[in-house]
Amino acid sequence: MVAAVDAGTTTVHAAVERPGEDRQDPPTGDLPAGADRRSHSTRIILLLADRRHIPERKCVACGQRFPKQELIRVVRTPEGSVLVDQAGKRPGRGAYVCRSETCWQGGVPKTSIERSLNITMPPESQAQIAAFYRSMVDDPIPVEQ
């Protein structure tokens, strides 16, 4: 059974399909040349499928989500050291921090990085991260688009 609802009314027209009969699509009216007969939701799905997926990560300090390329990665290497990974390619467990000044005030919140990396940061790693922040403030890193 095929049911069609008239736009603007509550009446339902039902037609019983019989074997051997060709089913006809409900009339769509006059479509302009090049118009798409697909439903609105199908067109939206196709438009969204054309867009490229942009990976997002959460800042461990403020908890906001950002595109991965806009964040700074702090990584715990397999050897156990903690480094700032500017390229985002080093192997190891990573934690991401946004470029917001409030997230870097007084150094990065040490406990949130330690919790994310499952490690107790040695003082030299804390000093390296603090030095990176100072260099970032003096010479801002451009965000790749």
N, C-alpha and C positions, 0 to 999 in steps of 0.2 A: 504494500500500500504506500502510495506517495501522497504526502500532505503538503499543501502550499498555503501560506498565510498572506492575505492581502495586506499591503502596507497601509497603516492608518485605520484598519478595522480589526474587529475581533473574530471575523468569520473565517472558518477553515474550510478549504475545498479539498476533498479527498477523492482520489481516483484509485480504482483497483486495477493493478497490473494483471494482465492475462498473458499466459504463455503465448509466444508468437507475435505479440504486439510490440511495436517499437515504442520505447518510452521517449517522450518529448520533454525537453527541459522547459521550465516555466518561462514565459516571455520576459525578456530583460529590457524591452523598450529599444529605442534607437540608440545605439552606442556610436559615439564619434569614431572616426577613423583612428586606428591604433589603440583604442581603449582596451583595457584588460578585463576579461570576463571573470577573473578569479575573485573570490570573496575578499573582503577587506582584511580579515585576519590572516588569510594566506599571503596577501601582499606584504603585510607587516612582518610575518615570519621570514619571508624571502629577503626583505630589506635588512633585517637583523642578522641573517645568515651571511650577508655580504660584508658586514663589518668584521674587522679583525679583533680577536680577543686580546685585551690588555691585562696582563697579570697584575694583581693588586696584593699588597702586603700591609700589615698593621704595624703602626709605630708602637714600640714597647713602652714608650714614655707617656704618650697622650692617648693611645688606643684608637686613633683615627686611621681610616684606610686611605692609602694613596697608591697611585701607579708605582710599580716596583722601581722604575727608573728614577723616580724623584726621591727615593729614600737612600740613606747611607747604611750599608751593611756592616755589622760587627760580627766577626766569625770566630768560633772556637775551632782551631785547627785540630787534626787528628793527633798531633803531638801534645795538645793541651794548652797551647798559648792562645791569647786573645788578641786579635788584630782588627784594624779598620780595613775593610775590603772595598776599595773605591770602585773597582771594576765589577764586583759582584760575582766573580767567577771562582774564587778560591774554594777548595773542598773543605767541608766541615759544617758544623751546625751554625746557622746564622740567626741574627736578630736584627731588626730594622728600626732605624730611628729617623724621624723626619727632620727637615732642615730648620724647623721652627726654633727660634731663640729660647722660648720657654722650655722646650724639651732638653736643651743643652745647658740651661742655667746651672751654675755650680757643678759643671761636669754632667755627664749623662746620669740619670738616676741609676746608681750602681746596682741596687737590688733588683730592678726590673731586668737589667741585662743579665745579671747572674742567674736570675730565675729562668729566663728564656734559654740561656746557654747551658744550664745545669752545671754550673761551675762556680767556685769562689775565685774572683779575679785577684791576681797578684798585684802588688802596688805598681810594678813597672808597666803592666797593661793599663792600669788606671791612668798613669802618667802619660802613656802614649795616646790614649783616647782624649785626655784633656788637651794635649798638644795639638792633636788633630782639630779639635774644636777651635782653639785659638787661631790656627792657620786658616780655618774655614771663615772665621769672622774677619780676619785681615784680608784674605783673598777668596771671595766667594766662588764656589764651584758652580759652573753653569749647569742648568738642568737640560738634559737632552730631550728633544721633542720627537 
